[in-house]
Amino acid sequence: MKTNEMLNNFLMEVQHLANKDFDASSDELFCECPGGKARPASSYIAEAGLLNSASAEKLRNPSAELDMGATFATLGNYNSVQASREAFNKGVQDLSEAIMATSDDDLNTELSAPWGMPTTKGKLILHSIAHSMYHLGQLNQMQLIKGDEEVHWM
């Protein structure tokens, strides 16, 4: 198995697990601001998708100039499980296509991540997947705080 296939398979697994958690979530849970200050799940799940799409663009075109401030300014528009799920799944699809177009020989190609950090294509892929998992962990914590003790993807 090629490295890009393995990375893509893992991304697909993360997407599958995420959608199980989305299925078990209500719009109320997704839009709640814990403690009145923390970001709602609708925002950070959409952010994960938007960042995956941006990472995909950088993988395809390393010299692309991305305005992440403008991208993230749209996060308030995601106000339901469905809207956030669509952004997340679009980001996964974009990243998947970019991963599969990245050869093993190209994984060490240097570029600037969407947030400006110097990195390689391989590390950008890993950061993107890890970022998604981080926000899925936040969603799981919200579910638990609200009394949902199920592991939805088992």
Summary of the structure (lengths in Angstrom):
residues: 154
radius of gyration: 15.7
end to end distance: 26.0
largest distance: 47.4
contacts: 471
relative contact order: 0.20
helix: 68%
strand: 4%
